[in-house]
């Protein structure tokens, strides 16, 4: 199974095969990708001036810029939460002092694990 994102080599193949006037499904079959992936790539990265033309190098640069970035970690090394695993600051809201597998629920549960009402069956 191919990787999640198109590589520069795959983009070069798309441009070369498109230059030979192959269709989206034929290109997809040759590079081992889904036709929707190839179609989306050609649509997103068609050149703006003149007749639409696919250029692999600018397409790769733009795709890299559009890629999701790593989000900052919520528990930074050295923070009090990271040290003991418990929330000591009340402003942190729902975090509790116990790990989730040790928490005691305030509502009884039936055999299916679904919470029951205290006044009902």
N, C-alpha and C positions, 0 to 999 in steps of 0.2 A: 504494500500500500504506500503510495507516495506521501510525502510530508504534507503538512497543513498549508504551507504557502508555496507559491511558485518560485522556482529558483531562476537565476539569471539565464542558465543554460536552457531551461524550459521556455522562457520568454524569447530567447533567440530562435529556438525551434519553431515557436508559434509565428514569429515574424517571417522566417524562411518559408514555412509551409503556406502561410497566407500569401506570400509573394508568388508562390506557384499556383495560386488561385484554388487552393483546397478549401472545402467547407469546414465549418466549425466541428461537425461530428467526425470528419476524417482526421482533422488535426488532433482532436481529443483522443481518438483511438490510437494514433501514432505516438503520442507522448504519455498515454496511460492516465489521462485525467478525465473528469466528467465533462460532458459538453457544456453544461451550465458554467463551469469554471472558466473554460476557454472563452465562451461568449461574454461573460462578465468582464474578463480581462481585456478583450478587444473593445468593448463598449466604454469601459472606464478610461482607457488609455489611448484613445484615438487622437491623433494630432488635430489641433484646432484650425489651422490655416490650410486652405486648399482642400483637395479631396481627402477624406479620412484615411489616415495611414497609421499603422501600428509601429512604434519605435521601441525596441526592447530596453535600451539603456535608460532613457528618461522614465519609462514605465516602472523599471525596477527601483529607481531612486524615489519616485512618487509613492510606490507601494511600501517601501521601507519607512518613509515619512508618515504614511497613514497607519502603519501597524500599531497595535496597542502597546503601550509602554508598561513597564512594571510599576505597580502601585507601591507607594511607601508602606512599610509595615506598620500595623497598628500597635504592636508591642515592640518598642525599640529596646535594644539591648541596654541594660543598666537602669531601666525604668522600674518604679516600685511594683507595677503589675507583673513585669517579667520576673522579678526576683522571687516573689512568694506565690504568684498565681492567684492572688486574691485582690478584690477591689477594696481599697481603704478609703477612697474618695467618694462621698455620696453623689457627686455630680456625674459619676460614670453610669448612673442609671441602673440597667438590668443586671449588670455583672454581680455575681454573688461570690461569697467566700469559698464555697465548696465547688469542686469540679462537678460537671453535670451528671455523671454517673453516680454520685453520692448524694445528690439533692433529694430531699424528702418533699413529696408533693403534698399540698394542702388539701387536695381533692382526692377522694377514694377512686379507684379505677376498677372496672369490671375485667372479666377474663380476656376480653379483646384488647385491653389497654386503653380503652376510651374512657374519658372522665365521666362520672355519674353525678347527677345532682343529689344533694343531701336529702331532699324531700321526696325524690322519686325512686322508682325501682332500679 
